[in-house]
Amino acid sequence: MTMWATVRLRPLVARSTLPPCRRWRDTGAYIHGVTCSPSPKVSYNRFHTTAICSPTRASLLTGRNSHNVGAGQITEAASGFPGYTGTIPKSAATLAKVLSGYGYDTAAFGKWHNTPVDDLMKSGPFDQYPTGLGFSYFYGFLAGETSQYNPRLYENTNPIEPPRKPEEGYHLTEDMADQAIKLIRANRALTPDRPFFIYFAPGGAHGPHHVHKEWADKYKGKFDMGWEKLRNITFEKQKAMGWIPNSTKLTPIDPTMVKWEEIPEEQRAFQLRLMEVYAGYLEHTDTQDGKVVEELERQGLFNNTLIIYVLGDNGASAEGIHGTIDELLAENALPSTYQQQMEVLNRDFGGLDALGSQHVDKMYHSSWAWALDTPFKSTKLVAAHFGGMRTPMVMSWPKVIKHDPTPRSQFHHVCDIAPTIYEAVGVQFPTRVEGAKQMPLDGVSMVYTWNNVSVKERKSAQYFEVMGSRGVYKDGWFASVFGPRIPWAEANETRMREWNPDTDVWELYDLTRDFSQAEDLAKEMPDQVAKMKQIFLMEATANKVLPIGAGLYTIYYHPEEGPHSPLTEWKLYEGLTRIAESNAPGFHSGQNSLATIDVEISANASGVLYCVGGTAGGFSVYMDNGYLYAEYMSTLLYRYIAKSTTPLQPGTRKIQVRLIFETTKGLGPPADLTLFVDGQQVGWVKARRANGIWVRGRKASRVQSDERLRAAGEGDLMLALKRHGVFATWPAIELMPSTSFRWTLCQNPAEP
């Protein structure tokens, strides 16, 4: 996420940018440097996020700790525990809400991911949309991610389609920069007396890693040394730059991680290309950020603009596990092999050059993430080690901040951004906002560090927690627990089932001597561990973190209790568009269903009857040359097709499609997919690998009234016809004209 603030005589902008899952550009030896690096600035090398996206964003925007505002987990995995509701309370007014009350124009661009998924309907409610939380204008996506080529865009509360198609060169990050520039120009032209606050949060470099080939090709061969050597090069460069202390120790690879030498020679081209695409994606994203900075310079605003540049909402992501062409393989606990993935790439998309394209949602190998988190241990989703939550941050305000190349090493957290902006622009934080009494800010301003590199830090304590992984900082000490999940490995059912937070082993680090958490002192100093555990408990209690592990409740232990529609029957009509996955009929494990379609069929009919899903997973019922088909797709790797034994006879037909999951425990149990026509079974297939949690993470479906068989990108429909060999590339419900459609969820759908 990127956030910017511009300030002139009367403070003008606070621009804040926070790109998801990005790491320090210039420490990786070969990756493009930060766009704003030549400008007067100060940087911070002990700045921290929450180790996961939605919570980091909620904390930044409110100035409170994430659990304290109900954002202890991503919105899709919200639960009833107070710290995990996924709803920001009115008592925690955002930066945008407060600044708008002081006359600021406020705008948000890019990733949001802080709206409850069951609010994603055309009828609202809209109070948790960006515009409901204080932004006058929003242009971006509400989900945790989206395609950069075919994004599921919103303008304010309205779903819209991208202005151009991928074939015309469209890319979302470029579009975002253009839209931000338009807003700055409109502000200068029409309301030059008003200051403005822009929250700029590109999708890059969160998965899927989407960038045009020429950007990835710039990094061809740059990572051939593998991840361990890249990490060593990065470490030495960090010391040479003065970014880390010379006394810093490089932490070793975790025993559960894969070493480069363990990757077979024939698989290395695949792993290298995944990283090259990521590097190109990073540079491309930074370049678009730079366009907005250049516009501030053209307008004569740059010198009096406060830019706060947070380089990631968490550490580098290990969710690609072994490297993948489909990032939801891991989230849905679906196994995959290199051979499976290359077979799909070569057969359907032309080989390795498809990586980075609109056709695949690739993520690099988890060990690349470890290399990008140099010199720390662990990755995103670990709150015990700084590889999960420490990310560089830069502030620039040439008129006020003197350039200093020495990093600020005061310990700070993302909840400190809002208090910093309030102090910088001279805003007194209100006790009430729109009648709601305000919670105290949890963060502390960082203004005191701007022109004094050695000043004593003012933040004495800070807790961290994500899905049972946890830690606490207090006056130079850090104590932590790794937690039940290993982000870079497939889910360990035994480990998860037997986990007991009361028996977790704690680690202890003296950060005044140990920058990288290289020396665990827990066994040597049990009394200090006990003291830190008590401090964590007090912080956790005060900030609604308890019970420990509540963030796992709906994502792992009870997915059936996660946010979902209360409906058990849907009657869908032509013209319905952009139905959120959370409010639409579901196809993941445990959701047995019976779909009934009354339709007039012509001889040798071809076309889609309905379709929900995308390349990462979905479900489609369609006809081809008179035959009826149904396809269940669990990512690009697992596709199951039922076909009628004979062509359907012309006339009015009642088609029924039944999906029944087996009752075995665990994510993604097998399912039986059966076709009926006029009450008679005509086809069947066993879907042996089902989507365990999400069909797609991008929150949109549609009922389409267009008769044409279309072949387009996400947001339209790529027909799931057998002869095409492809599936829809977006969660879409498509319904042919003159079709009656009813969908019923039930425990045991009866034979029609």
SVG drawing of the C-alpha trace seen along z (x, -y; Angstrom):
<svg xmlns="http://www.w3.org/2000/svg" viewBox="-40 -29 70 71">
<polyline fill="none" stroke="black" stroke-width="0.4" points="0.0,0.0 1.4,-3.4 0.3,-6.5 1.2,-10.0 0.8,-13.3 1.3,-16.7 1.8,-19.7 2.2,-23.3 1.8,-26.5 -1.5,-25.0 -0.6,-21.3 -1.6,-20.0 -1.2,-16.3 -0.5,-13.4 0.2,-10.7 0.7,-7.3 1.7,-4.4 1.8,-0.9 2.5,1.7 1.5,5.2 4.2,7.8 7.0,5.6 10.5,5.5 13.4,3.0 14.1,2.3 17.7,1.5 18.9,4.2 18.5,7.1 21.6,6.3 19.7,6.4 16.2,5.0 15.2,1.4 15.8,-1.2 13.1,-3.2 11.5,-5.9 11.8,-8.8 15.4,-7.9 17.0,-11.0 14.7,-13.4 15.4,-14.9 14.2,-12.3 14.7,-10.2 14.4,-6.4 13.5,-4.0 15.1,-0.5 13.1,0.6 9.6,-0.1 7.0,2.7 3.7,3.9 1.3,6.5 2.7,9.3 -0.6,9.5 -2.5,7.2 -5.9,6.1 -4.8,5.6 -1.8,3.5 -4.1,1.3 -6.7,0.8 -3.9,-0.1 -2.4,-2.6 -5.6,-4.3 -6.9,-4.5 -3.8,-5.0 -4.8,-2.1 -3.7,1.5 -5.4,3.8 -7.2,6.0 -8.4,3.0 -10.4,1.9 -11.7,5.4 -9.1,6.1 -7.1,9.0 -7.6,11.1 -8.4,10.5 -12.0,9.7 -12.7,13.0 -11.8,14.8 -13.7,12.6 -15.4,14.1 -17.5,13.1 -14.5,12.5 -14.3,8.7 -10.8,8.3 -11.7,10.2 -15.0,8.9 -13.6,7.3 -15.6,4.1 -13.8,0.8 -15.9,-0.9 -17.1,-4.4 -15.1,-5.1 -11.9,-4.6 -12.3,-7.3 -9.8,-7.0 -7.2,-9.6 -9.5,-10.4 -12.5,-10.9 -10.6,-13.2 -8.8,-15.2 -12.0,-15.7 -13.4,-17.4 -10.5,-19.9 -11.3,-20.7 -9.1,-18.2 -9.9,-16.5 -9.4,-12.8 -8.9,-10.0 -7.9,-6.4 -6.5,-4.4 -5.8,-0.7 -6.2,2.1 -8.6,1.6 -9.4,5.0 -11.1,3.6 -14.8,3.9 -16.7,6.9 -17.4,9.3 -21.0,9.6 -21.4,5.9 -20.4,6.3 -23.8,5.8 -25.3,3.1 -27.7,2.2 -24.9,1.8 -24.4,1.0 -21.6,-1.3 -20.4,-2.6 -17.3,-0.3 -16.4,-1.2 -13.6,-3.7 -16.2,-6.5 -18.0,-5.5 -14.8,-5.6 -14.0,-9.2 -12.6,-9.2 -14.3,-11.5 -13.2,-9.4 -12.1,-5.8 -10.8,-4.1 -9.5,-0.6 -10.5,2.9 -12.1,4.0 -10.7,7.5 -7.4,8.7 -6.0,8.9 -7.1,8.6 -5.8,9.2 -3.6,6.3 -4.9,6.9 -8.6,7.5 -9.3,6.0 -12.6,6.0 -12.7,2.2 -14.9,0.0 -15.3,-3.7 -16.7,-4.9 -19.3,-2.3 -20.0,-1.4 -18.5,1.7 -17.0,0.6 -15.0,2.3 -11.5,1.3 -11.3,-1.5 -9.3,0.6 -8.6,4.3 -5.3,6.2 -4.9,6.5 -4.8,2.7 -2.0,2.6 -4.0,2.0 -2.4,2.5 -4.1,1.5 -1.1,-0.2 -0.6,-2.5 -4.3,-3.3 -4.1,-4.1 -1.3,-6.5 -3.2,-8.2 -6.3,-8.5 -4.3,-10.0 -2.7,-12.5 -6.2,-13.5 -7.4,-14.0 -4.4,-16.2 -5.0,-18.3 -8.7,-18.7 -7.9,-19.8 -5.4,-22.4 -7.8,-23.6 -11.0,-23.8 -10.2,-23.9 -6.6,-25.2 -7.4,-26.4 -8.1,-22.9 -5.3,-20.6 -5.5,-17.0 -4.8,-13.5 -4.1,-10.6 -3.9,-7.0 -2.2,-5.2 -2.0,-1.4 -1.0,0.5 -1.8,4.2 2.0,4.7 3.7,6.6 1.0,8.8 0.1,11.8 -0.8,12.5 2.4,11.2 1.3,9.6 3.6,7.5 4.2,7.3 7.1,9.5 9.5,6.6 9.6,5.7 10.4,9.2 13.0,9.7 15.1,6.9 16.0,9.2 16.8,12.3 19.8,14.0 20.0,11.7 19.0,14.4 20.8,17.4 22.9,17.7 19.8,19.0 18.3,17.7 21.0,18.4 23.7,16.5 21.2,13.7 20.6,13.4 24.4,13.2 24.8,10.5 21.9,8.6 23.3,8.8 26.7,7.4 25.0,4.6 22.8,3.7 25.9,3.3 27.8,1.3 24.8,-1.1 24.6,-1.5 21.1,-0.1 21.9,2.4 24.5,2.3 27.9,3.8 27.4,6.1 24.3,7.7 24.4,11.4 22.9,13.1 20.4,15.7 20.5,19.2 17.9,20.8 15.2,22.5 15.5,26.4 12.0,26.7 12.9,24.4 14.1,25.7 17.7,24.9 18.6,23.9 20.8,27.0 17.8,29.2 16.0,27.8 16.6,30.2 18.4,28.6 15.5,29.1 13.2,27.1 15.5,24.1 14.4,22.2 10.8,22.2 11.9,21.0 14.1,18.3 11.4,17.0 9.0,16.6 11.6,14.4 12.4,12.4 8.7,11.6 8.4,10.5 11.4,8.2 10.0,6.7 6.6,6.2 8.4,4.3 10.1,2.0 7.0,1.4 5.1,0.5 7.8,-1.9 7.8,-3.5 4.0,-4.3 4.5,-5.6 7.2,-7.9 4.7,-9.3 2.6,-10.7 5.7,-12.2 6.6,-13.8 3.1,-15.4 3.6,-16.9 6.9,-18.4 5.2,-19.7 2.5,-21.4 5.1,-23.0 3.8,-21.0 6.6,-18.6 8.7,-20.7 5.7,-21.2 4.3,-17.7 4.7,-15.1 5.2,-11.7 5.2,-8.6 6.3,-5.6 5.7,-2.3 7.2,0.4 5.0,3.3 2.0,4.3 3.9,7.3 7.1,9.3 7.7,11.1 5.1,13.8 5.9,17.5 2.4,18.4 3.7,19.7 5.2,22.6 7.2,24.5 6.6,21.8 3.2,21.9 1.2,20.8 -1.9,20.5 -1.5,18.9 -4.7,20.3 -3.3,23.8 -1.8,23.2 -4.8,21.4 -7.0,24.3 -4.5,26.9 -4.2,28.4 -1.0,30.4 0.9,29.6 4.1,30.7 6.4,29.0 5.5,31.5 1.8,30.7 2.3,27.0 4.6,27.2 2.2,29.5 -0.6,26.8 1.8,24.0 3.1,25.8 -0.3,27.2 -2.5,24.2 -0.5,21.1 2.8,21.5 5.3,22.2 7.3,20.0 6.6,16.8 3.0,17.0 4.3,16.3 3.4,12.7 0.5,12.7 -3.2,12.5 -3.5,16.3 -1.8,17.4 -1.7,16.1 1.9,17.0 3.7,16.7 7.4,17.3 9.0,20.1 8.8,19.5 12.6,19.5 12.8,16.5 10.6,14.8 13.1,15.7 15.9,14.2 13.9,11.0 13.5,10.8 17.3,10.6 18.8,10.6 15.8,11.8 14.1,15.1 10.7,16.1 8.3,14.4 4.8,12.9 2.3,14.4 4.9,14.8 4.7,12.2 7.6,13.8 10.3,12.8 11.0,9.5 10.9,11.2 7.2,11.2 6.6,7.6 9.7,5.3 9.6,3.3 11.5,0.1 9.7,-3.2 10.7,-6.6 9.4,-10.1 10.0,-13.0 9.0,-16.7 11.8,-18.8 10.5,-22.1 10.6,-20.6 12.7,-17.4 16.4,-17.8 18.0,-15.0 19.9,-12.5 21.2,-9.2 21.5,-7.6 18.5,-5.4 16.3,-6.2 16.5,-3.1 13.8,-4.1 11.4,-1.2 8.0,-2.1 4.9,-0.5 2.3,-1.2 -0.2,-2.5 2.3,-5.4 1.6,-6.8 -1.7,-8.5 -0.4,-10.4 2.6,-11.5 0.4,-13.0 -1.9,-14.7 1.1,-16.4 2.7,-17.2 -0.3,-19.1 -1.3,-20.7 -4.5,-18.7 -5.8,-18.2 -7.3,-14.8 -11.0,-15.1 -12.6,-13.5 -15.8,-12.9 -16.3,-12.3 -19.9,-12.5 -21.1,-12.0 -19.1,-8.9 -16.7,-9.2 -13.2,-8.3 -10.9,-5.6 -7.5,-6.9 -4.8,-6.6 -2.5,-3.6 0.3,-5.0 2.9,-7.7 4.0,-10.5 7.4,-10.0 7.9,-13.7 10.5,-13.9 12.8,-11.7 12.8,-13.8 15.8,-16.0 17.4,-14.1 18.7,-10.7 19.9,-9.7 16.9,-10.9 15.6,-8.4 12.7,-6.5 9.2,-7.2 7.5,-3.9 8.2,-1.7 5.9,1.3 4.2,2.9 2.5,6.3 2.2,8.4 -0.2,11.3 -1.4,13.1 -3.1,16.5 -1.4,17.6 2.1,16.4 2.9,13.6 5.4,11.3 5.9,8.3 8.5,5.5 9.4,3.6 12.3,1.3 14.7,3.1 13.6,6.6 11.5,8.8 9.8,12.1 7.9,14.2 6.2,17.5 6.4,18.9 2.8,20.3 1.1,23.3 1.4,22.5 4.5,22.7 3.7,20.3 6.3,21.9 5.1,25.4 1.9,27.3 -0.6,27.4 0.4,29.9 -2.9,31.4 -1.3,32.9 0.5,29.7 -2.7,27.7 -4.9,30.1 -2.6,30.6 -1.6,27.0 -2.0,25.6 -1.0,21.9 -0.4,22.6 2.5,24.9 4.1,22.8 7.8,22.3 8.9,18.6 11.9,17.0 13.8,14.0 16.0,11.4 18.0,8.4 17.4,6.0 19.9,3.5 22.7,5.9 20.9,8.2 19.4,6.4 18.4,9.6 17.1,11.8 20.1,14.2 20.6,15.1 17.7,16.6 18.3,15.9 15.2,17.6 17.0,20.6 19.6,18.3 17.1,15.7 13.8,17.5 12.9,14.6 13.0,12.1 10.9,14.4 8.3,14.7 8.3,10.9 7.7,10.4 5.0,13.0 3.1,11.0 3.6,7.8 2.2,9.6 -0.8,10.8 -1.5,7.2 -1.2,5.8 -3.3,8.6 -6.0,8.1 -6.1,4.3 -6.2,4.7 -8.8,7.5 -6.3,10.0 -7.6,12.9 -8.4,15.7 -5.0,16.6 -5.6,18.3 -9.0,16.6 -7.7,15.7 -7.7,19.4 -11.2,20.0 -13.0,19.5 -10.0,19.9 -9.1,23.4 -11.1,24.8 -14.6,23.8 -14.8,22.5 -18.5,23.1 -18.9,20.2 -17.0,17.7 -18.7,14.8 -21.3,16.1 -24.7,15.5 -27.6,16.7 -29.5,17.8 -30.0,21.5 -31.8,20.8 -31.0,18.3 -33.3,17.3 -31.1,15.5 -32.1,13.3 -30.5,12.0 -28.6,8.8 -27.3,9.3 -23.7,8.4 -20.8,8.5 -22.3,10.7 -19.6,11.1 -18.4,14.6 -19.4,14.3 -23.0,13.6 -23.3,16.0 -23.9,19.7 -20.8,21.5 -18.8,24.5 -16.2,25.0 -16.1,28.0 -19.2,28.8 -21.6,26.8 -23.8,29.4 -26.1,28.0 -28.7,28.6 -29.1,26.2 -32.2,26.3 -32.3,24.7 -35.4,24.5 -34.2,23.7 -35.3,23.8 -32.7,25.8 -32.1,25.7 -30.6,28.5 -26.8,28.8 -26.9,26.0 -23.6,24.5 -23.1,21.9 -22.7,21.4 -25.7,21.9 -24.1,20.5 -20.6,20.0 -19.0,19.0 -15.3,18.8 -12.0,18.2 -8.7,19.7 -8.0,20.3 -11.2,22.3 -14.8,22.4 -17.8,24.2 -19.5,24.1 -22.4,25.7 -22.4,25.4 -23.4,27.0 -21.3,27.9 -22.8,29.3 -25.9,30.5 -24.0,32.2 -24.4,31.0 -21.2,30.5 -20.5,29.5 -17.0,28.6 -15.7,28.3 -12.3,26.6 -10.0,26.5 -7.3,24.2 -5.7,24.7 -4.3,28.1 -7.5,29.9 -10.4,29.9 -13.2,32.4 -15.8,32.6 -19.1,34.4 -20.6,34.9 -24.0,36.2 -24.0,39.6 -26.0,38.3 -26.9,34.9 -29.9,33.2 -33.1,33.2 -34.4,29.8 -37.2,28.3 -37.9,27.2 -35.7,29.1 -35.2,29.2 -31.5,29.5 -30.4,30.2 -26.8,30.3 -26.1,31.9 -22.9,31.5 -22.4,33.5 -19.2,33.5 -18.0,36.4 -18.1,36.0 -14.3,36.7 -12.6,34.1 -10.1,31.6 -10.2,29.0 -11.3,29.9 -12.9,33.4 -13.9,35.1 -17.4,34.4 -19.8,36.2 -21.0,34.0 -24.1,35.4 -26.1,34.2 -29.8,34.8 -32.1,33.9 -35.9,34.2 -35.3,36.3 -32.9,38.8 -29.2,39.0 -27.1,38.4 -23.6,37.8 -21.4,38.0 -17.8,37.3 -15.9,37.5 -14.1,34.2 -11.3,35.7 -9.8,32.3 -12.2,29.6 -11.6,26.0 -11.3,26.0 -12.0,22.4 -12.2,20.0 -13.2,20.4 -11.6,17.0 -10.3,14.2 -11.5,11.3 -15.2,10.9 -17.3,10.7 -19.8,12.8 -22.3,12.1 -25.5,13.2 -25.2,12.3 -27.9,11.5 -25.6,11.3 -26.2,14.2 -22.8,14.0 -20.2,16.7 -17.4,14.4 -13.7,15.0 -12.3,12.2 -10.4,11.5 -11.5,11.3 -14.8,9.5 -16.2,10.9 -16.1,14.7 -13.6,17.1 -15.9,19.9 -15.5,23.2 -16.1,25.1 -14.1,28.3 -12.6,27.3 -11.2,24.1 -9.5,25.8 -9.9,22.8 -12.1,21.8 -13.6,18.4 -11.0,16.1 -13.2,14.4 -15.8,15.3 -18.8,14.9 -22.3,16.3 -23.4,16.4 -27.0,17.1 -28.3,17.6 -31.4,15.6 -34.8,17.3 -33.4,19.4 -35.0,20.0 -32.4,20.6 -32.8,21.8 -30.0,22.8 -30.5,24.6 -28.0,25.4 -28.9,28.4 -27.3,31.2 -28.3,34.1 -29.8,33.0 -32.4,35.6 -32.5,37.3 -34.5,35.1"/>
</svg>
